[in-house]
Amino acid sequence: MPKRVDPTERRTQIADALMRVAAERGLEAVSLRHVAAEAGATTGLVQHYFGTKDEMMLFALEVVSGHIGQRMEAAVNALGPSPAPRDLIRALAVQLLPLDEQRRADGRVGLAFFAYAATRPDVAEVQRRGSQGLRDFFATMMPEPAATTLLALVEGLALYLLTDTYSAATALGALDGYLDSVFGRP
């Protein structure tokens, strides 16, 4: 009797392989063949689960978003009940910064997705909804223009961290300085 494979698990394995290829070589190197090789599968198997490269890319973006969501949930839970808005916003924003290897890998893939989405409206829409949702959440605790600036700041800091332009201490200092300007010093 053939072994039954969970389709979601298999799709996630393929998406993880895509993310490794993208993190190491960039999205321009991502192809069904490269992803299949990284996943230890055939291109036919990859095509069975993903009809197009865009489908595969969108699923991988969902996986990265899931990683970020899990880290954010853990950070919020660590704050305990009823955290101050500044503390909550900082905890969430820090999870978007590539401060460790897992976040760096996710950050490299996320950056590559921004470039990929620039010419693909359906991919751009997925990213736009995610960014808009986070900004809207921040805007429940701070003025909307400040929430927009915060998201732009965090994305810029992430870019500079990925290129080793800024140290973690510099990036966190900039984040804290901005939060101080909005909320006052803790």
C-alpha positions as YAML, in Angstrom:
chain: A
units: angstrom
residues:
- id: 1
  name: MET
  ca: [0.00, 0.00, 0.00]
- id: 2
  name: PRO
  ca: [1.50, 3.38, -0.97]
- id: 3
  name: LYS
  ca: [2.43, 5.77, 1.79]
- id: 4
  name: ARG
  ca: [-0.10, 8.61, 2.26]
- id: 5
  name: VAL
  ca: [1.47, 12.05, 2.24]
- id: 6
  name: ASP
  ca: [-0.17, 15.06, 3.84]
- id: 7
  name: PRO
  ca: [-0.52, 17.59, 0.99]
- id: 8
  name: THR
  ca: [-0.12, 20.58, 3.31]
- id: 9
  name: GLU
  ca: [3.03, 19.10, 4.83]
- id: 10
  name: ARG
  ca: [4.46, 18.38, 1.36]
- id: 11
  name: ARG
  ca: [3.61, 21.90, 0.15]
- id: 12
  name: THR
  ca: [5.30, 23.31, 3.25]
- id: 13
  name: GLN
  ca: [8.42, 21.21, 2.60]
- id: 14
  name: ILE
  ca: [8.53, 22.53, -0.95]
- id: 15
  name: ALA
  ca: [8.00, 26.11, 0.27]
- id: 16
  name: ASP
  ca: [10.80, 25.66, 2.82]
- id: 17
  name: ALA
  ca: [13.07, 24.50, 0.00]
- id: 18
  name: LEU
  ca: [12.05, 27.56, -2.04]
- id: 19
  name: MET
  ca: [12.89, 29.80, 0.90]
- id: 20
  name: ARG
  ca: [16.31, 28.20, 1.31]
- id: 21
  name: VAL
  ca: [17.06, 28.71, -2.39]
- id: 22
  name: ALA
  ca: [15.78, 32.30, -2.26]
- id: 23
  name: ALA
  ca: [17.68, 33.10, 0.95]
- id: 24
  name: GLU
  ca: [20.93, 31.69, -0.40]
- id: 25
  name: ARG
  ca: [20.75, 32.73, -4.07]
- id: 26
  name: GLY
  ca: [17.88, 35.21, -4.42]
- id: 27
  name: LEU
  ca: [14.49, 34.79, -6.04]
- id: 28
  name: GLU
  ca: [15.96, 35.11, -9.51]
- id: 29
  name: ALA
  ca: [17.55, 31.69, -8.90]
- id: 30
  name: VAL
  ca: [14.24, 30.13, -7.90]
- id: 31
  name: SER
  ca: [12.89, 27.73, -10.47]
- id: 32
  name: LEU
  ca: [10.84, 24.56, -10.21]
- id: 33
  name: ARG
  ca: [14.02, 22.61, -10.96]
- id: 34
  name: HIS
  ca: [16.11, 24.35, -8.26]
- id: 35
  name: VAL
  ca: [13.35, 24.02, -5.67]
- id: 36
  name: ALA
  ca: [12.81, 20.36, -6.53]
- id: 37
  name: ALA
  ca: [16.54, 19.66, -6.13]
- id: 38
  name: GLU
  ca: [16.63, 21.47, -2.78]
- id: 39
  name: ALA
  ca: [13.54, 19.58, -1.59]
- id: 40
  name: GLY
  ca: [14.94, 16.24, -2.75]
- id: 41
  name: ALA
  ca: [11.98, 15.84, -5.10]
- id: 42
  name: THR
  ca: [11.27, 15.76, -8.80]
- id: 43
  name: THR
  ca: [10.06, 18.76, -10.78]
- id: 44
  name: GLY
  ca: [6.95, 16.72, -11.55]
- id: 45
  name: LEU
  ca: [6.20, 16.42, -7.84]
- id: 46
  name: VAL
  ca: [6.67, 20.16, -7.33]
- id: 47
  name: GLN
  ca: [4.39, 20.84, -10.30]
- id: 48
  name: HIS
  ca: [1.81, 18.47, -8.81]
- id: 49
  name: TYR
  ca: [1.54, 20.70, -5.72]
- id: 50
  name: PHE
  ca: [2.11, 24.06, -7.43]
- id: 51
  name: GLY
  ca: [0.86, 24.64, -10.96]
- id: 52
  name: THR
  ca: [2.91, 27.79, -11.44]
- id: 53
  name: LYS
  ca: [5.91, 29.53, -9.96]
- id: 54
  name: ASP
  ca: [3.61, 32.32, -8.70]
- id: 55
  name: GLU
  ca: [1.51, 29.78, -6.76]
- id: 56
  name: MET
  ca: [4.67, 28.40, -5.19]
- id: 57
  name: MET
  ca: [5.93, 31.90, -4.35]
- id: 58
  name: LEU
  ca: [2.62, 32.95, -2.77]
- id: 59
  name: PHE
  ca: [2.56, 29.83, -0.63]
- id: 60
  name: ALA
  ca: [6.14, 30.47, 0.49]
- id: 61
  name: LEU
  ca: [5.15, 34.03, 1.39]
- id: 62
  name: GLU
  ca: [2.37, 32.57, 3.55]
- id: 63
  name: VAL
  ca: [4.93, 30.33, 5.28]
- id: 64
  name: VAL
  ca: [7.22, 33.30, 6.01]
- id: 65
  name: SER
  ca: [4.21, 35.26, 7.29]
- id: 66
  name: GLY
  ca: [3.39, 32.30, 9.51]
- id: 67
  name: HIS
  ca: [6.91, 32.30, 10.97]
- id: 68
  name: ILE
  ca: [6.62, 36.01, 11.72]
- id: 69
  name: GLY
  ca: [3.16, 35.54, 13.22]
- id: 70
  name: GLN
  ca: [4.41, 32.79, 15.53]
- id: 71
  name: ARG
  ca: [7.31, 34.93, 16.71]
- id: 72
  name: MET
  ca: [4.97, 37.89, 17.28]
- id: 73
  name: GLU
  ca: [2.53, 35.77, 19.25]
- id: 74
  name: ALA
  ca: [5.33, 34.46, 21.48]
- id: 75
  name: ALA
  ca: [6.65, 38.00, 22.01]
- id: 76
  name: VAL
  ca: [3.20, 39.28, 22.97]
- id: 77
  name: ASN
  ca: [2.62, 36.35, 25.32]
- id: 78
  name: ALA
  ca: [5.95, 37.07, 27.01]
- id: 79
  name: LEU
  ca: [4.69, 40.56, 27.91]
- id: 80
  name: GLY
  ca: [1.95, 39.15, 30.11]
- id: 81
  name: PRO
  ca: [-1.57, 40.51, 30.42]
- id: 82
  name: SER
  ca: [-2.38, 44.12, 29.50]
- id: 83
  name: PRO
  ca: [0.99, 45.36, 28.20]
- id: 84
  name: ALA
  ca: [1.47, 49.08, 27.62]
- id: 85
  name: PRO
  ca: [0.94, 50.09, 23.97]
- id: 86
  name: ARG
  ca: [4.59, 51.09, 23.54]
- id: 87
  name: ASP
  ca: [5.78, 47.73, 24.88]
- id: 88
  name: LEU
  ca: [3.38, 45.83, 22.66]
- id: 89
  name: ILE
  ca: [4.36, 47.77, 19.54]
- id: 90
  name: ARG
  ca: [8.07, 47.37, 20.31]
- id: 91
  name: ALA
  ca: [7.72, 43.62, 20.88]
- id: 92
  name: LEU
  ca: [5.99, 43.23, 17.53]
- id: 93
  name: ALA
  ca: [8.35, 45.52, 15.62]
- id: 94
  name: VAL
  ca: [11.42, 43.73, 16.96]
- id: 95
  name: GLN
  ca: [10.12, 40.49, 15.47]
- id: 96
  name: LEU
  ca: [10.26, 42.09, 12.02]
- id: 97
  name: LEU
  ca: [13.95, 42.91, 12.39]
- id: 98
  name: PRO
  ca: [16.49, 40.31, 11.21]
- id: 99
  name: LEU
  ca: [18.32, 40.02, 14.53]
- id: 100
  name: ASP
  ca: [19.01, 36.25, 14.45]
- id: 101
  name: GLU
  ca: [19.57, 33.63, 11.76]
- id: 102
  name: GLN
  ca: [15.92, 32.60, 11.38]
- id: 103
  name: ARG
  ca: [14.76, 36.20, 11.10]
- id: 104
  name: ARG
  ca: [17.64, 36.97, 8.71]
- id: 105
  name: ALA
  ca: [16.59, 34.07, 6.46]
- id: 106
  name: ASP
  ca: [12.96, 35.21, 6.56]
- id: 107
  name: GLY
  ca: [14.10, 38.80, 5.98]
- id: 108
  name: ARG
  ca: [16.15, 37.86, 2.90]
- id: 109
  name: VAL
  ca: [13.16, 36.02, 1.48]
- id: 110
  name: GLY
  ca: [10.82, 38.89, 2.37]
- id: 111
  name: LEU
  ca: [13.12, 41.38, 0.65]
- id: 112
  name: ALA
  ca: [13.28, 39.19, -2.42]
- id: 113
  name: PHE
  ca: [9.48, 38.99, -2.44]
- id: 114
  name: PHE
  ca: [9.24, 42.78, -2.49]
- id: 115
  name: ALA
  ca: [11.31, 42.81, -5.68]
- id: 116
  name: TYR
  ca: [9.32, 39.90, -7.12]
- id: 117
  name: ALA
  ca: [6.01, 41.61, -6.27]
- id: 118
  name: ALA
  ca: [7.03, 44.81, -8.05]
- id: 119
  name: THR
  ca: [6.05, 43.23, -11.37]
- id: 120
  name: ARG
  ca: [3.30, 40.88, -10.19]
- id: 121
  name: PRO
  ca: [0.10, 42.57, -9.01]
- id: 122
  name: ASP
  ca: [-1.37, 39.45, -7.34]
- id: 123
  name: VAL
  ca: [1.78, 38.95, -5.26]
- id: 124
  name: ALA
  ca: [1.91, 42.68, -4.50]
- id: 125
  name: GLU
  ca: [-1.69, 42.56, -3.27]
- id: 126
  name: VAL
  ca: [-0.84, 39.83, -0.73]
- id: 127
  name: GLN
  ca: [2.07, 41.88, 0.59]
- id: 128
  name: ARG
  ca: [0.00, 45.05, 0.60]
- id: 129
  name: ARG
  ca: [-2.75, 43.43, 2.71]
- id: 130
  name: GLY
  ca: [-0.20, 42.16, 5.23]
- id: 131
  name: SER
  ca: [1.53, 45.51, 5.59]
- id: 132
  name: GLN
  ca: [-1.78, 47.37, 5.74]
- id: 133
  name: GLY
  ca: [-3.07, 45.05, 8.45]
- id: 134
  name: LEU
  ca: [0.01, 45.57, 10.60]
- id: 135
  name: ARG
  ca: [-0.06, 49.33, 10.10]
- id: 136
  name: ASP
  ca: [-3.75, 49.42, 10.95]
- id: 137
  name: PHE
  ca: [-3.08, 47.44, 14.12]
- id: 138
  name: PHE
  ca: [-0.30, 49.83, 15.14]
- id: 139
  name: ALA
  ca: [-2.70, 52.71, 14.42]
- id: 140
  name: THR
  ca: [-5.04, 51.41, 17.14]
- id: 141
  name: MET
  ca: [-2.36, 52.42, 19.65]
- id: 142
  name: MET
  ca: [-0.74, 55.44, 18.01]
- id: 143
  name: PRO
  ca: [-1.72, 58.10, 15.46]
- id: 144
  name: GLU
  ca: [-2.04, 56.72, 11.93]
- id: 145
  name: PRO
  ca: [0.83, 58.81, 10.50]
- id: 146
  name: ALA
  ca: [3.07, 57.54, 13.31]
- id: 147
  name: ALA
  ca: [2.06, 53.96, 12.53]
- id: 148
  name: THR
  ca: [2.92, 54.47, 8.85]
- id: 149
  name: THR
  ca: [6.28, 55.97, 9.78]
- id: 150
  name: LEU
  ca: [6.96, 53.13, 12.22]
- id: 151
  name: LEU
  ca: [6.36, 50.47, 9.58]
- id: 152
  name: ALA
  ca: [8.57, 52.32, 7.07]
- id: 153
  name: LEU
  ca: [11.27, 52.71, 9.74]
- id: 154
  name: VAL
  ca: [11.20, 49.01, 10.65]
- id: 155
  name: GLU
  ca: [11.34, 47.95, 7.00]
- id: 156
  name: GLY
  ca: [14.26, 50.32, 6.39]
- id: 157
  name: LEU
  ca: [16.09, 49.09, 9.48]
- id: 158
  name: ALA
  ca: [15.53, 45.52, 8.34]
- id: 159
  name: LEU
  ca: [17.14, 46.32, 4.99]
- id: 160
  name: TYR
  ca: [20.14, 47.91, 6.69]
- id: 161
  name: LEU
  ca: [20.48, 44.96, 9.07]
- id: 162
  name: LEU
  ca: [20.35, 42.49, 6.17]
- id: 163
  name: THR
  ca: [23.17, 44.35, 4.41]
- id: 164
  name: ASP
  ca: [25.15, 44.70, 7.66]
- id: 165
  name: THR
  ca: [25.01, 48.48, 7.30]
- id: 166
  name: TYR
  ca: [23.72, 48.86, 10.87]
- id: 167
  name: SER
  ca: [24.41, 46.79, 13.93]
- id: 168
  name: ALA
  ca: [21.58, 45.34, 15.98]
- id: 169
  name: ALA
  ca: [22.30, 47.92, 18.69]
- id: 170
  name: THR
  ca: [22.04, 50.79, 16.21]
- id: 171
  name: ALA
  ca: [18.77, 49.48, 14.76]
- id: 172
  name: LEU
  ca: [17.21, 48.89, 18.18]
- id: 173
  name: GLY
  ca: [18.39, 52.34, 19.30]
- id: 174
  name: ALA
  ca: [16.68, 53.93, 16.29]
- id: 175
  name: LEU
  ca: [13.47, 51.98, 16.98]
- id: 176
  name: ASP
  ca: [13.50, 52.95, 20.65]
- id: 177
  name: GLY
  ca: [14.26, 56.57, 19.80]
- id: 178
  name: TYR
  ca: [11.28, 56.71, 17.48]
- id: 179
  name: LEU
  ca: [8.98, 55.05, 20.01]
- id: 180
  name: ASP
  ca: [10.21, 57.53, 22.63]
- id: 181
  name: SER
  ca: [9.30, 60.40, 20.30]
- id: 182
  name: VAL
  ca: [5.75, 59.03, 19.96]
- id: 183
  name: PHE
  ca: [5.09, 57.70, 23.48]
- id: 184
  name: GLY
  ca: [7.67, 59.49, 25.61]
- id: 185
  name: ARG
  ca: [10.51, 57.76, 27.40]
- id: 186
  name: PRO
  ca: [9.50, 54.64, 29.33]
...
